[in-house]
């Protein structure tokens, strides 16, 4: 969904990992992910983007076939009226507007659509999103943004145990700022608030509130590249999931994730860019000491230990300037668990994409990815009766895009995905094919 990524952030050293980088004038990048998964991102520093270009209206029709849309294994019992394979047809209208007033840029966009499922019509739901904010500049040295976004859609993610009937709403808002001196030193930071809500009563335990703070210091020049030192503090709480503390009180479950990162990025020769970072993260369950009920009126004390570990991120991006593009990205980090029965996850991911522009309007791309999710402090739920411990997700895809200009575009891809889980009950495989049609006018395409 368009609003799963902040519209004002764009990668400076490497493309988003769901697809290859831009293929030339008039040809947008192909971003291929499973279902509604977000692309994997590298650790490159971000720059303020721009949506200035007046009013633009786009109409789209996306069709997805998935042989295992329910995300279940072969041992999943058949149920009347429930089909593993399905076709999702998603018509939508999107309006976007950008306006520059002096050095400030205002932007807003919104979409309204509906998901139609051919075999599982009880999942038919409206989907919509809003996104807006301000890209601001102060003098020639400082810039930043204030933005917010909201999305609502029937969920379809690779990490869930079963694609149940559940509309997930996501809201986030925040601000960022960065200033650079004439000597190449930059400093700034960001703050962001995000919430996730589920309308299925069986999934309200996965509702999440999070607040994150991220300071940053950097130094760079054209000959050396750019060095950065950054940190982040993310306080995540699950407001509908109460636990008993060691003192006997009830509190929402939660986790604090702190990390520090040293990174470097540089362009080499105008066609090759690299970035890498080394990080250290510390994860602290909140509260640490809890009482786990084992029978009515009986509980045992459990101490949930903090975990510290090294993380990393790396990205290499190549653009020949005419036809060929390629990128490789990898990372290891910790994050809150908003779709799986666990307090948090340690995620390791690596992927590569290659794209080739056949002509001015047409391009082909292919890619492969591998993601390992280790779930910490797992718990059982109605949808996950057995504790989730680990997922290993492999995916390969090939795609084609045709975009002769800003008026219309056609793209599609085919993919195969294999999730090996512990316990094996949650493992699944699926084949998917997607066709995307878009027509629009006004503004910038």
N, C-alpha and C positions, 0 to 999 in steps of 0.2 A: 504494500500500500504506500502511496506517495508520501504520506505523512509520518511514516515510520522513521524517516531521517530528517534532521533539522535542515530546512531549506537554505539557511545562510552559511552553512559550513561546506567547504570544498577541499578535497585533498590537494596538497601542494607538491608532494614528491612522488606519489604513486596513486593509481586509481583505486576505487573501491573494489574489493575482491570478488564481488558477485559477478563481475563482467570485466571485459577489457576496457582500456582507456579509450578516449575519443578517437574516431576513425577518420576525421577530416571534416571539412566544411560541409554543413548540412546533414551530417550523419551522426546521430546520437549514439552513445555507448549502449551496448547490450548488457543488461544486468540480469543474470539468471540465478534465481534462488529457488529452493524447494518450497512450494506453497507460498506462505506469507513470511518466510524467514527473512531476517535482515541480512544484508551482505556483511561479510567479515571485513573489518577495517584494520589498517596498519597503524603504526604509531606516529605517522608524520604530523608535524605541526599544521594547524589549520589556518586558513585565511578567510577574511570576510568576503562572501560572495555578493552577487547582485541579481535582483529580479526586476530592475528598472526596464521598462519597455512598454508601458501603457497597459491596456486591457487585452487579455487573450482568453478565448473560449476554446476548449477542446472537448470533443466527444470521443469516447473510446468504447471498444467492445473486446473484452479479454475472455478467452475460452480456455479452460484447463481440463484436460483429461488426466486422471490419476488412477492407476490400477489398485491402489491401496490408500484411498483418501481417508479412511478411518484410522490409519497408522497403527494397525494391529497385526499380530503374528498369525501363523497358520493354525495355532492351537486355540485361537479365539473362537468361542462357540457361535454358530450361526444364530441369528435372531430374525424373527419375522419382520419384514418391512425395513430391514437394515442391510445395505449393500456396501461391500468393501470398495468396489470400484465405482467411480462416479465422474460426471462431467459438471463443472461449475462454469456457468455463463454469467459474466459480470459487465453489464452496460453501466456507463457512468458519464457524467458531465463535470468538467473541471473549469473553474474560472480563476484567473490569476491577474493581479494588478500590481504594478510597481510605479513609483513616482519619485523623482529626485527634486528636492527643494533645497537649493544651495548645495552644500556638501553632504546633506542628509538624504537617506534613501528609505522611503516607506514601502512596505510590501505586504500583500495579503493574498491568500488563495484559499479556495474551498472546493470540495467535491461532494457530489451526491450520486449514489448508485445503489445497485441491489445485486445480491448474489442469488442465482437460481441454481439449485442442485437437481439434476435430472432424476437420479435414483433415490435420493434422500431428501425429498421435498420439505420435510419438517425442519430442515436447516436453512430454508430460504429466509434471508434477512436483508434489511437495508444496510448500507454502509455509507458513512460520510466522514468528512474531516475538515478541519479548519487550521489555518496556519497564518501567522502574521507577526509583524514586528517592525523594528527600525534598525537599520545599519547607520551608525553615527560616526562622524569624524570630528575631531577637535584639533584644529591646526593641521600641520603636516606630519605630526609624530604619533598621534593617538587615534585609535579607532576601536570600535566594538559593536555590540548588538544587544538589543532587548527583544526577546521573541517568545512566542508561545505556540503550542500546537495541541490539537485534540483529534482523536480518531476513534471510530467505533465500527467493529466488524466481527462477523462470525469467525472465530479463530481457526487457523489451519497452520500449525507449526510442527516442525520435525521432532521436537523434543517431547511433546506431550504423549501420554500413554495411549489415549484413544481420543479421536476427534469428536468430542461430544457436542451437543447443541449448546453453545455458549457464545454470547456476544461479549467481547472484551473491549473495554473502553480505556484509552490511555490519554493522560493529560500531562503536559510538561510545560514549564515556563522558567525563564531565567535570564541572565545577562552575562556578558563577557566584556573585557576591556584589555587592550594591550597598547603599550607605548614603546617607541623605539628612539634611541638617542642617535646623534650623528656618528658616534663611535661604533655603532653596531650592536649595542646592548639593548635588549628588549625585556620588558617586565609587564606582568599583568595577571589576570586570573578570571575565573568564572564561578558562578553559583547557579545551581539548577534544582528545581523541585519537580518530582515526577510521581504520578499515582497511576495504579492499574486497578481496574474494577472488573469483576466477572458477574454476569447476571444469572448464571446457573448456580443454584444453592449448593450443589456438590463441589463447586470450585471457589466459593467465597473465601476459603482458607488460603487461597493463593493471592488474594488482594494485597497490594503492596503500596507503601508510601516510602519515598526516599528523598533525601536531601544531600546534595554533593557540593563540595567546595574544592576548587582546583587552582592553586597558585602556580605561576610559571616564570622562569627566568631564562633568557636565551642570549646568545652572542653569535654573530655571524658576519662574514664578508664574502665576496664572490670567489676569492682564491681558496679560502679555508672551508667553506660550507657553513652550516649552522649547528651550533651546539645548544643543547637545552637541558635545563634542570627543572623538573616539575614534580608536583605532589598532588595527591587527591585524598579526600576523606568523604566516604559515602556512608550515611546512616540510613539503613533500610529497616523498616518495621512492617509487620504483617498484622494490620488492625483487627482482622476477624479471626485470628488464630491465637487464643489465649492459652497460656501455660501457667503452672503453679511454681512460684519461686521457692527457694530454699527456706524463706521466712514464712511461707504459707499463703502469700498474697497471689492474686492473679494479675498478670501483665501480658501485653501483646508480645509475641515472639519477635526477635529481631537479630540483626547482625551489623557490626561496624567493620568497614573495610578501609584500611589505610594503605597507601602505597607511595613510594618515591621512585622516580625514574630519571636516568641520565640517557639522553638521546643525541643522535647525530644524523644529519641529512644533507645531501649535496647532489647537485646536478653535474653530470660528467659529459662534456662535449655537446650539450644541448639535446641529446637523444636518450641518454641513460640517466636515471636518477636512482639514488639509493638512500635508505634510511634504516637505522636500527636503534634499538634501545634496550637497556638492561634495567630491570626494576626489582624492587623488594616490596612484598606486600605482607600485611599482617591482618588476620581476620579474627575478630573477637565476638563470640556469641553473646547476645544480650537477652535475658540475664544468663550468667554463666552457670549458676547453681540452680537446679530445678528439681521438682518432685515428679516422678513418672508414676501415674496410677497403674497398679497391677491387678487390683480387685476393688470392689466398692469399699471406700473408706480406708484403703491401704495403698501406700505409695512408697517408692524407694528413692533416696536421694541420688542424683546424677550430676556430675560436674562436667560441663562441656568445655573442653580445652580450646585455647586459642591456637591458631596455626600461622606460622610464618614460612615464607618460601620465596625463592627467586622467580622472577618472571622475565619475559623478553618479548620483543616484537621486531620484525624485520620486513622490509619491503624493497623490492627491486622492480623498476618499471622501465621499459624500453619502448620508444616510439621512433620509427624510422623517418617520420615526417611525411611519408607518402602512402605506404600501404600496410606495413607490418607493425603490430603492437604486441607486447607481451608483458606480463607481470607475475611476480611471485610474492606471496605474503605469508607470514607466520606469526603466531603470538601465543603467549601463555599468561593468563590473568585469573583473578577471582572476581565473582560477581554474585549478586543476590539471585535467588532462584524464584522466578515469578510464574513458571508453568509446570514445575516438577515438585513433587513432595520432598523437599529438602530445604535446609536453612540457607545454604549457599552452594555454589559450584566452583570448581577449579577447571578452567577451560583451556585446552591446547588445540590450536587449529593451524592448518597449513593448506595452501591452495595455490594453483597456478592457472593462468588463462593465456590464450594466444588468439589474436584476431588478425584477419587479413582483409583489406579493402579491395574488392574486386574491381570497382569503378567508383565514380564520384558518389553514387547513391546506394551501392550495395556492399555489404560486408558479411563475412562469416566469422564465427568465433567458436571456440571450444574451451573446456576447462575441467579441472578435477580438483576435489577438495576432500580433506579428512579432518574431522573434529572429534576430539575426545572430551567428554564431560564426566568429571568425577563428582558425585553428589555427597555432600557432607551433612551430618546430622539429619538423615532421612527420616521420614515419618510415613505411616500408611494413611490412606484415604479411601473413599468409596471407589474412586476410579483407579487407585493404585494400592490394592490390598497387600502386595508384597513390597518391601522396601526397595526403592531404586538405588543402586550403587554406582553404576557406570553405564555410559553409552559411548559407542564408537560408530560414528556416522561417516560413511564414504559416499561420494557423489561424483558423477561424471555427466557432462552435458555437451551438446553441440547446438549452435544457433545460427540463424540467418536474419539479417535486417535489411529492409529496403526503405529508403527515405530520400526521395528526390528533392525535397525542400521542406519548408515549414508547414505546408498545407496538409499533408497527410504522410503516414508511415505505416509500414506493415513489418512485423517481426514475429519470430517464433523460435522455439527450441524443443528439443527432446532430451530427456535425462533419465538416469537410473540411479536409485538411492538404496543403500543397504545400511540398516542400523543393527549393530550387534550389541545387545544389552546384557547387563548382569543385574537381576536374573534374566535368563534367556526368554522368559515368558513375554518380555516387552520387545523382543527383536522383531523386525519387519523388513520387507523389501518392497519396492514400488518402482513402476515405470510411469513416466509422466510426459505429456506433450502440451505445449502452450502455444496459442495463436493470439497475437495482439494487433488490433486495428485501431488507428487513431486518425481523426480529422480535426482541424482547427483553423482559426483565423485570428488576426490581430496580434499586436505585441510581437514578442520574440518567440520563435519556436524552440 
